[in-house]
Amino acid sequence: MVNYLFLLVSFFMFWVSMLIFTLILFRQKMKDHTYKIIMCSLLMTHVSIISFTLQSLKLPNYMILFQPICFIIFYYYIFRIQFLHTITVTLAVYMVNFIAESSLYLIYTRFHLEKFLELAQADEILPLFYLLIVNVLLSIALYKFRIGFTFVPFRKISNFKLSHIKRNTAFMVLSGLFIVTFGTSTLFFLHTIVLFGLTSVSTFMILLFHHFYTREIEE
């Protein structure tokens, strides 16, 4: 089993790059969505670890839909754009990453279909860093040449500082999240079920924090 901390950092970096690319593609300013990027990246990081764990169990191929479905739900829940726009945004960015990843596999396997399918279904995260670089390069190109779409109306809500949250709420949720994350990262090898359970708890803690955060800044 890959080191939990390595998975945590790798997936988090990827999802930050993915969300930045998404927002730049739809002509959004990063500073208007800083909190949302961090929160959605944390959630999708843990979803990716769960998905990685499930994939290592050799479950049916339709489980590959678990991650994009969660992305749609979290994006809709955190960024609060219309559901149809959420699906449009998801399809757009996933299509770009799918083309990039498939191109890498095709070149590596020299267009051999059987090897391509075998590599695509393997529980490896090395292509993650390739996609991260692709997202960063595309984001820079889109930002520099001012290319993108403007038909998706994002809600521009100013970012609030953590000082707006009651201290007991922030302490309770962040302490729980820290304990779970630190505890798992100190173990180099984890049983699949343990990894799945602890990652699920971490995901719940992040959702709980976001719930308290949004509720208190709206009061």
N, C-alpha and C positions, 0 to 999 in steps of 0.2 A: 504493500500500500504506500502510495506517495505521501510524503510528509504533509501533515495537515496545514502547517503554516505556509509551506510552499504553494499549496493549492489555494489557500486564502489570498495570498498576495498576488499570485498569477491571475486568478479569475477576477479579482478586484481591479487590477490594472486594465485587463481586457474590457470589462464592462464600463469603466470610466471612459476609455477610448471609444467604445461603441456608442455611448450616450452623447459624448461630445460630437462625434461624427453625425449622429442623428440630429442634434440641435442645430449644428452648422448647416447641414443639408437643408433644413427647413428655416434657415435664416433667423436663428434665435441668438440672443446675447447670453454668454455663459454666466455672467454675473447675476442675471435674473433668475437663474435656476441652479445655483451652486448647491444649496441644501438638497434639492431634489435629485441632482446627479449623485451626490454622496449616498443618500438614503436608498435610491433605486439600485445603485451599484452594489451596496452591501447586501441587499435582498437577493439580487440576481447572482451574487457571488456564492451565497449559501445554496441557492437553487441549483447552481452549476455543480457544486460539490455533491449534492444529493443526486443529480442526474448522472454525474461521473460514477458515483457509487452504484447506482442502479444498473448502469451500463456494464460495470464489471461483473454483475450477477448474471449477465447474458439473458436479460429479460427480452420479451418480444420487441420487434423493431418499432412498433407504434409508440413506445415509450420515448422515442426521440421528440415527440410532440410536447412532452412535459415542459421543457425549457421555454419554447416560444409562447406557449399558453400562459405560463407564469409571467413572461415578459409583458404580454398584452395586459394581463390583470394588474400588475404593479405599475406599468406605465399609465394606464387609465386611472388607477387609484391615486398615484402620487402627482402626476402632471395635470390631471383633471382636464383633459381635452375630450372631445366627443369620441364615443366608442368607435364609430366608423373611421374617424381620423386616426385613432390609436392603431387600428388594424392596418390602415394605409401606411402609417409610419413604420410599423413592424415589418410589413412585407417589403418595403423599400430597403431598409437597412439589412434585413436578413438575406434579401436577394443579392445585394452587393457582396456580403460576406460569404454567401454560398458559392457565388461565381469565383471569388478569390480563392477559397479553400479547394474547390473542385479543380481549378486550374493548377494549383500546387500538386494535388494528388495525381492528376493526369500527366503532368510533366515528370513527376518522380517515378511513376509506374510506366512511363513511355507509352501511354494510351492503351495499356493492357486492361481490359474491362474487369476481369476477375481479380487481378491484383488491386485495381482501383476500389472495388467494392469491399475487399478485405481490409484495405487500409482505412477506408472511410468509416468502417464499423469498429475499428480498434479503439480501445479505451486509452488513447494517448492524448496528451495535452500540448505536445510540441507545436502543432499547427496554430495553437492559441497565440503564440508570440509572433508568428507570421501575420495573423489577422490583426493583432495589435498594431504592428508596424503599418499595415495597409490602412487601418482606420486613421492613424496619426497622419500619414502622408496625404490621404484623401481630405482630411479635415484642413490641413494646411493649404492644400490646393484650392479647395472650395472657398476658404476664408480669403485667400490672397486674390483670387479672381472674382470674388463676389458672386459665386454660382450657387443656386439653390432654389427651393420652392417657398412660396409664401401663402399657399392656400389653406394651411393648417393654422387656425387661430389659437395660439397658446395663451393661457391666462397669465398675465404678468403681475404676479404678486411679489411685493418686495420681500427680501429675505429677512427673517427675524433672527436675532441672536439667541444663544442658549440661555442668556440671562433672563429672558422672558418666561422661562419655564420654572415652575416651582422647584426649589432645591431638593425636596424629598423625592419628587417624581424623577428628576434627572439622576439623582444618586442611586435610587433603587434600580432603575432600568439599566443604566450604564454599568453599574457594579455587577449586575447579573450577567450582562453581555461580556464584560471583561473576564469574569471568572470562567465562564464557559469557553471563551476563545483561548485564554491563556492556558487553561487546564488541558485542552486538547492539543495545543501547539507544543506542549512539553513532551508529548509522546511521539516517538518517531514512527512507530508502527501501530496501527489501530485496526481492530476487527471491523469488518464492513458494517455490521449492525450497530456497533458503538458509534462509528463515524456518522452513520445516517441519523441516529438518535440525537447526538450532540449538535449536529448541524441543524436539525429541525428545531431544537430548543433555541439555538442562536437566532434562527429566522423568526421565531415567535417573539423573542425579546426585541428584535429590531422593529417588528410590526407594532409591538406594544409601545415602544418609544415614539414611533411616528404618530400613533394614535393620540398619545398624551400631548405631544408637541403641537399637532394641528388643532386639537381641541382647546388648548390653553391660549394659543395666539389668536384664535378666533373669538374668544370670550371678551 
